[in-house]
Amino acid sequence: MESRIIINSVVSSKEEAEQNIKSLMLLKVEKSDLSVALKQNTEKVETIEKSLKEFLLKNKDSEDKAIKKSDTKTVFDLGSAKLELTKQGYKYNQEGSTLQAFLAANYPAYVEKTFIPSCYETKTLWSEFKKITEEKDGVLFVKGTETKVEGITLETQEDKFAIKF
């Protein structure tokens, strides 16, 4: 849409005010048109991505030479672009006080107390403790034991799909 839009920053006459109002109305119409076009294009992109993801899922077990597979990633090479499907790990949801109590009772080396004037601050050394854990059937255990880690829930995440040009 090509239009001549003049906006006066300082309005000193009725004509300038009317011109600014007309310009504002034109801008609002252009914004609305662009918004509709953007929404339509976004829907088209989402539809195309969905169909490509479905194609990759259908063909990921084929013996096609264009498909490269690993434990966590499937890549379909189309020449001009690559479709990638990456398996996501678990998301760790922590319940702070439960995890802290579990670690304090069973693994005190992974709990740190710091004195702050008038009180102690207790924090868990989660990143260090996580190294000695393992996931079995969606549940977190301490490696080499059947001890379930309390205060942590594992949430499965949807596989990540990407198109790389």
N, C-alpha and C positions, 0 to 999 in steps of 0.2 A: 504494500500500500504506500504510494508515494504522495505525500502531502507536505505543504509548506507550513511548518509550525513555528510561530513566532511567540516567544514568551518574554515579556518585559519584567525584569526583576523589580523595578520600581514603577508602580502604576500611578500615573498622574492625571489620567483623564478617563472619562467614561468609555471612549473608544478603545483605549488600551486594555481596560478591564474586560470589555466584551471580547476583544481579540484573545486575551488570556483564557477566558472561559471557553471559547471555540477551540483553542489549541488544547486545552485540558480535555475537552470532550473527545477530540480526535485521538489523543494519546490513550484515553480509556478504551476507545473502540479498538485501537491497534493492540493494546495490552490484552484485551479480551480475545481477539483473533489469534494472537500468538499463544495465549494460554490454551485455547482449544487445539491448536496445531501441535503444541508440545504434548498435550495429553494423548492425542491420537498417535503421535510418533512413539511415545513411551509405551503405549499399549502394543504397537507393532513390534517394538524391540523385545518386549516381554514375551510375546507370542513366538517370535523367531527363536529366542533363547530357550524357551520351553520345548519347542519342537527339536532343536539341536540336542538338548539334554536327553530327550526321549530317544532320539536316534542313537546317541552314544550309549545309553543304557541297554538298548536292544542289541547293539553290536559289540559290546565290550567283551563278550565271550567268544567272538568269532576268531578265526585264524587269519584274518586279514593282516597283511604285512604293514599296513599303515597304522596299526594299533600297537602301541607300546604299553606294557603293563608292569607294574611293580606291586608291592603289598599295599601301598597307600594311594597310588595314582594310576589312572588309565588315561592315555593320550592318544587321540586319533588325529593323525597328520593329514590335512587336506591339501597340502602344498602352500596355498596362500594364507592359510590359518590353521591353528591347532585347537581342538576341543579337548579340554582337560576336566576330568572328574577326580577330585581328591577326597579321600576318606578322612573325615575329621575325627579326632580323638574325643574323649569325654570332657565335659565341662565339670569342674569340681566346684560344688556349692558347699561353702563352709558354714556351719552353725557354730559361731565363735566360742560361746561358753561351753558347749558340749565337747567340742574338740579340745579346748583348753583343759577341761576336767579330765578327759581321757588321757591326754599326754602327760598331765601332771601325775596321774595315778600310775601309769604304765611306762612312760618314757620321759622322765623328768629332765633328761639332758636336752630335750627339745622345747623346754619352757624356760623363758628368761624373765627374771624379776629385776626391775630397775627401781631404785629409790628416787622418788621425786619428793621434794619437800612436802611433808605431812602425809604421804601415802606411797605405796608400792604400785608400780605399773607392771602388769604381767602380760607378756606377749608370747605367742607361739612362734617357733622357728619352722614354719610350714615348709618353706622351700628346701630346707635340709631334711626334714622328716619325710617329705614326699619321695626322696631318693631311695628310701628303704621300704617303699610300698609297691604293691602290684595289684592290677585289676583282674578279677576273676568273675565272669558272668555279670558284669555291671556293678560289682561290689568291690570296695577297696580293702585289701588285707595287708598286713605287715609281711614282707618277704620271708619265705621259709617257715611261716607259721599259719595257723588257722585263725589268728586274731583279727577280727573285723575292726576297722578303724571307725570309731564312733564320732559323729559330728561332721561327717563328709557324705554327701550324696552325689552320685555320678549321674550326669544327665547326657544322654546321647544327643549328638548334633547332626544335622542334615549334611549330607555330602556337599562339598563346594564345587560349583560348576563355573568354568571360565572359558572364554574365547580369547585366544591370543593371536594377533595378526603379525 
